[in-house]
Amino acid sequence: MEQQKILIVGAGISGIAIAKHFIDRGHSITLIDSGINRSSIIAAGMINPIVFRRMTKSWRVDEFLPYLESFYTQFEKECNASFFIPITIRRMFSTEQERSLWVEKQGDSFFKDYLEALTESDDKFDAAFNQFGSGRVKKSSYISASIFLESTKKWISQNQTLIKDTVDYNEIDPVLSTYKNNFYNHIIFCEGVEVRDNPWFQNMPINPTLGETLTITSDRIIENESLNRKCFILPIGNQQFKVGSTYVWDTYNSDITVAGKAEIEKNITYLTDSPYTVIDQHAGIRPTTLDRRPLIGTHPSFSNIHIFNGLGAKGYMLAPLLAKEMVEHILDGKLLDKEISISRLIK
Ligand SMILES: Cc1cc2nc3c(=O)[nH]c(=O)nc-3n(C[C@H](O)[C@H](O)[C@H](O)COP(=O)(O)OP(=O)(O)OC[C@H]3O[C@@H](n4cnc5c(N)ncnc54)[C@H](O)[C@@H]3O)c2cc1C
């Protein structure tokens, strides 16, 4: 295939994953980002294969996990950076029933890749409140979001075109397929919640969900596992931890709040009474959808205009493989699965 010129709007995890796949296939990309990142930069970046609330496997996790591991580790080599960090997640049980459910599922072949069988040391684990015992999740990890975004953007700026600017929709001509009079074979919008101003996709049902995290420091909380109950405590090195996160629906205001800090600090008390100091607080807005599935696809009237959005609370888990599927849809005409495609909105 002849080399194509691709314009990508937005350099969060979505835009960067899309850019990487086009570059790997030999195409030329221009990535424009306003720098008002709403979500990817402050995300904890955790990859947890288990949804604890319902004790189920995360959607399509058997496909996403192996793919994301090779995607991030390959990308690390290319950027000469380290941002993919395997870490055990330890779930502290809240009730006897929760423990029993884990025991029931740990022997089930459907779960065996992700749940460690409970041991005596899990029951005796004393680095957090452990009234009902605790279980370890296998194959969990996190992406250090700030290192990921900084190093991958640097790599893109060295090999392709990265521009810090806000795309002016009035400068896009969808018929001529130009932006500021420059031709692009395809224009892909990866704007997170900012899509609400996009004239081609502003009716997409992407809902804003505010989330806050704290960064704390403590010399008493364990650093080799991420603890989870009501909240997560994720060790990020140098006796620092990310803790979160909150969920507030239907707001575009991403200011940090006193209520967010109080909620997270209350949730910490369910895990530990170790002393800590809060050193930072962040807020971001997740691009969520009601059916918890991404919104990906091509504009019904313009075959050169596309959207990649709606990754919700799991952008770092979903983006690598879904970006591959999107790029194959654009370049090879492969059909997108109805579950992720914007075509599901058309009655
Ligand atoms: C508190 C919190 C914790 C989270 N924790 C996790 C986690 O542990 N694991 C996980 O996988 N996910 C997590 N997430 C979710 C994750 O952050 C999102 O799924 C992901 O960031 C969505 O990425 P995105 O690239 O689609 O959108 P965004 O990150 O919002 O990026 C969109 C980009 O587009 C740019 N943009 C928009 N409009 C324009 C325009 N007109 N011109 C130029 N640029 C534009 C913006 O500047 C921005 O940089 C968390 C989110 C929050 C808020």
Ligand as a Chemical Component Dictionary entry (heavy atoms), coordinates in Angstrom:
data_LIG
# 
_chem_comp.id                   LIG 
_chem_comp.type                 NON-POLYMER 
_chem_comp.pdbx_formal_charge   0 
_chem_comp.three_letter_code    LIG 
# 
loop_
_chem_comp_atom.comp_id 
_chem_comp_atom.atom_id 
_chem_comp_atom.alt_atom_id 
_chem_comp_atom.type_symbol 
_chem_comp_atom.charge 
_chem_comp_atom.model_Cartn_x 
_chem_comp_atom.model_Cartn_y 
_chem_comp_atom.model_Cartn_z 
_chem_comp_atom.pdbx_ordinal 
LIG C1  C1  C 0 -8.577 9.206  38.313 1  
LIG C2  C2  C 0 -8.448 8.295  37.120 2  
LIG C3  C3  C 0 -7.812 7.087  37.274 3  
LIG C4  C4  C 0 -7.688 6.222  36.191 4  
LIG N1  N1  N 0 -7.048 5.028  36.369 5  
LIG C5  C5  C 0 -6.902 4.194  35.324 6  
LIG C6  C6  C 0 -6.216 2.975  35.487 7  
LIG O1  O1  O 0 -5.747 2.640  36.586 8  
LIG N2  N2  N 0 -6.085 2.152  34.400 9  
LIG C7  C7  C 0 -6.578 2.512  33.167 10 
LIG O2  O2  O 0 -6.413 1.743  32.206 11 
LIG N3  N3  N 0 -7.249 3.666  32.989 12 
LIG C8  C8  C 0 -7.419 4.503  34.037 13 
LIG N4  N4  N 0 -8.116 5.662  33.876 14 
LIG C9  C9  C 0 -8.834 5.876  32.607 15 
LIG C10 C10 C 0 -7.936 6.399  31.518 16 
LIG O3  O3  O 0 -7.281 7.525  32.011 17 
LIG C11 C11 C 0 -8.767 6.740  30.272 18 
LIG O4  O4  O 0 -9.422 5.578  29.806 19 
LIG C12 C12 C 0 -7.885 7.262  29.153 20 
LIG O5  O5  O 0 -7.023 8.243  29.641 21 
LIG C13 C13 C 0 -8.675 7.824  27.995 22 
LIG O6  O6  O 0 -7.695 8.254  27.078 23 
LIG P1  P1  P 0 -8.029 9.120  25.794 24 
LIG O7  O7  O 0 -6.738 9.263  25.057 25 
LIG O8  O8  O 0 -9.170 8.521  25.069 26 
LIG O9  O9  O 0 -8.522 10.533 26.351 27 
LIG P2  P2  P 0 -7.670 11.706 27.061 28 
LIG O10 O10 O 0 -6.680 11.136 28.004 29 
LIG O11 O11 O 0 -8.658 12.665 27.607 30 
LIG O12 O12 O 0 -6.867 12.380 25.878 31 
LIG C14 C14 C 0 -7.501 13.184 24.900 32 
LIG C15 C15 C 0 -6.454 14.149 24.368 33 
LIG O13 O13 O 0 -7.030 14.866 23.262 34 
LIG C16 C16 C 0 -6.612 16.221 23.325 35 
LIG N5  N5  N 0 -7.612 17.009 22.578 36 
LIG C17 C17 C 0 -8.962 16.992 22.713 37 
LIG N6  N6  N 0 -9.545 17.826 21.815 38 
LIG C18 C18 C 0 -8.535 18.359 21.089 39 
LIG C19 C19 C 0 -8.473 19.284 19.996 40 
LIG N7  N7  N 0 -9.597 19.845 19.453 41 
LIG N8  N8  N 0 -7.255 19.630 19.501 42 
LIG C20 C20 C 0 -6.117 19.079 20.000 43 
LIG N9  N9  N 0 -6.123 18.197 21.039 44 
LIG C21 C21 C 0 -7.314 17.846 21.561 45 
LIG C22 C22 C 0 -6.546 16.520 24.835 46 
LIG O14 O14 O 0 -5.636 17.540 25.108 47 
LIG C23 C23 C 0 -6.036 15.182 25.390 48 
LIG O15 O15 O 0 -4.633 15.168 25.509 49 
LIG C24 C24 C 0 -8.219 6.573  34.923 50 
LIG C25 C25 C 0 -8.832 7.816  34.770 51 
LIG C26 C26 C 0 -8.947 8.677  35.852 52 
LIG C27 C27 C 0 -9.609 10.008 35.668 53 
# 
loop_
_chem_comp_bond.comp_id 
_chem_comp_bond.atom_id_1 
_chem_comp_bond.atom_id_2 
_chem_comp_bond.value_order 
_chem_comp_bond.pdbx_ordinal 
LIG C1  C2  SING 1  
LIG C2  C3  SING 2  
LIG C2  C26 DOUB 3  
LIG C3  C4  DOUB 4  
LIG C4  N1  SING 5  
LIG C4  C24 SING 6  
LIG N1  C5  DOUB 7  
LIG C5  C6  SING 8  
LIG C5  C8  SING 9  
LIG C6  O1  DOUB 10 
LIG C6  N2  SING 11 
LIG N2  C7  SING 12 
LIG C7  O2  DOUB 13 
LIG C7  N3  SING 14 
LIG N3  C8  DOUB 15 
LIG C8  N4  SING 16 
LIG N4  C9  SING 17 
LIG N4  C24 SING 18 
LIG C9  C10 SING 19 
LIG C10 O3  SING 20 
LIG C10 C11 SING 21 
LIG C11 O4  SING 22 
LIG C11 C12 SING 23 
LIG C12 O5  SING 24 
LIG C12 C13 SING 25 
LIG C13 O6  SING 26 
LIG O6  P1  SING 27 
LIG P1  O7  DOUB 28 
LIG P1  O8  SING 29 
LIG P1  O9  SING 30 
LIG O9  P2  SING 31 
LIG P2  O10 DOUB 32 
LIG P2  O11 SING 33 
LIG P2  O12 SING 34 
LIG O12 C14 SING 35 
LIG C14 C15 SING 36 
LIG C15 O13 SING 37 
LIG C15 C23 SING 38 
LIG O13 C16 SING 39 
LIG C16 N5  SING 40 
LIG C16 C22 SING 41 
LIG N5  C17 SING 42 
LIG N5  C21 SING 43 
LIG C17 N6  DOUB 44 
LIG N6  C18 SING 45 
LIG C18 C19 SING 46 
LIG C18 C21 DOUB 47 
LIG C19 N7  SING 48 
LIG C19 N8  DOUB 49 
LIG N8  C20 SING 50 
LIG C20 N9  DOUB 51 
LIG N9  C21 SING 52 
LIG C22 O14 SING 53 
LIG C22 C23 SING 54 
LIG C23 O15 SING 55 
LIG C24 C25 DOUB 56 
LIG C25 C26 SING 57 
LIG C26 C27 SING 58 
# 
